[in-house]
């Protein structure tokens, strides 16, 4: 620790010394000044600026008509790229300002100023007489590392002569989010709109690492152009904001911000259980950019709700320690509201920094998804939001994503002093476009807890090392490593197939032995997508099969399972199941419709006094309590037939904010072999109507 502190102090001291060295500064260089000594570059620069203004400035007629004699000042900068940009002009006439802007617009691109051999943006002020003639002074402000020369106190920005506040310019908002590096909110319906564009044969896209950022997708799917085609011309402010635009937009010279209110209001009925359902979410979200490299997004939700009977039971079965009654699936911990409802506040957001076209760095609180399917066996957005740090590296035919997460185990068994147990997850996913049709991917993940007060284990910071080797070196029972492989093949522009394979145990003899070993912890996914199906534009079809063996994602140390807030970080159904998913999605202008059918066979624990063995269905079971070492079969235990059908139709009110009105119908049949307190025969018919700002996925199919 002392050594690290000494190094840090030394580093900071070296920075302070460097910043004090004006000798490392160099003025911008016009071509005519290239042969001039460095010490005289300031004189050459000033003379050249004077010359260009004098030779090109054409005095407006109003100057002679009014017989005006006076001064005007210009504050301008030379950017890191060597371009001249006018920031502010002081003049008595607008005509003088416009003429001077025109003159600077003709300035050539030059070699920028440098400090310590690094290009930087510098600012300068020139004041000259009108009629054009004498130059009164020159001021220079060299960015982060400079001094100001010949500064007249009367001309300091912020004084009455230089009203800085009044000089702030406002620009019209021009759909800046679509070229930004903000994450596109994870919504299956919204992602379906541009999925076909990203999966054309020959494009060098990587579609598994989600959420996408706007800038990457906008190259193939022009958001502004698509929204313009369905725009509703409105002259009133309210009409524009309701149908087409963000509520509040602010844009300056090097920043932009949008601010919107939102809702997720639902009203429905579970007819089988005779429950009136509702959801009352009010939200506000903002997004923006500071410069071209830094973007941000944040949303705050305040929600109350009551849902269909099976949904409420599922939420309460995952209640955390501490007395709160439920965890709303995919959202978060809920407290009791009234006598039969839940109150669940949530806040999510991220900061995205893109230092170059090859790197994107994100720090946030939200969700991630890896895969091309409706489900993911690697990482899905099924669980509650969590803190994460993510690094995306893209070059050549590769995209490499590293994500580090902080998760929670909220069971009473591990809660201490009222605090939930913290565990950590690190994963990386490498996507490689082998050909213009074939993509393959490699996935690796590890989970570890804060045992022995080791906290965040910096062994897992290395973005390229194999986690299994690290897990072994730090203690094989101190972590849980998982690996996976994926592939996608584009047969045509309208049809592709995708797959995933997950391996949670590294014993080849158990995996291939055929004895049904509990260590045979594998799962796979196979799916296909068909765009503009049967020639119907806007109709996309998807079929998917998922199969995960018992005990996958679980661990003998329960805290090391693949879960967060009592929810699975991968497939919604956990483990010990096989599942078929069929989905049809249709969009025509602002009208949309979805249909989904899921048929599954699942295996649950009995959890009775007679049989409390772990059959490998819940990822929160302990392998030490397994029913058998060998002979384990898919859907073993309390075998359950599961059917879920869901239809939704609606209208997109505002494409800028994703505000939609919709109606939905869910028909669900859940039939176990044996009814228990937790797993029992249940039929559901749930009718629901709502209006929502579509910023995340609701999953009702569990």
Secondary structure, 3 states (H helix, E strand, C coil): CHHHHHHHHHHHHHHHHHHCCHHHEECCECHHHCCCCHHHHHHHHHHHHHHHHHHHCCCCHHHHHCCCCEEEEEEEEECCCCCEEEEEEECCCHHHHHHHHHHHHCCCCCECCEECCEECCEEEEEEEEECCCCEEEEEEECHHHCCCCCCCHHHCCCCCCCCHHHHCCCCCCCCHHHHCCCECCCCHHHHHHHHHHHCCCCCCCCCCEECCEHHHHHCCCCHHHHHHHCCCCCCCHHHHHHHCCCCEEEECCCEEEEEEEEEEEEEEEECCCCEEEEEEEEEEEEEEEECCCEEEEEEEEEEEEECCHHHHHHHHHCCCCCCCCEEECCCEEEEEECCCEEECCEEEEEEEEEEECCEEEEEEEECCEECCCCCCCCECCCCCCEEEEEEEEEECCEEEEEEEEEEEECCCCCCECCECEEEEEEEEEEEEECCCCEEEEEEEEEEEECHHHCCCCHHHCCCCCCHHHHHHHHCHHHEEEEEEEEEEEECCCCEEEEEEEEECCCCHHHHHCCCCCCCCCEEEEEEEEECCHHHCCCEEEEEEEEEECCCCCCCCCHHHCCEECCEECCCCCCCCEEEEEEEEEEEECCEEEEEEEEEEEEEECCCCCCCCCECCCCCCCCHHHECCCCCCCCCCCEEEEEEEEEEEEEEEEECCCCEEEEEEEEEEEEEECCCCCCCCCEEEEEEEEEEEECCCCCCCCC
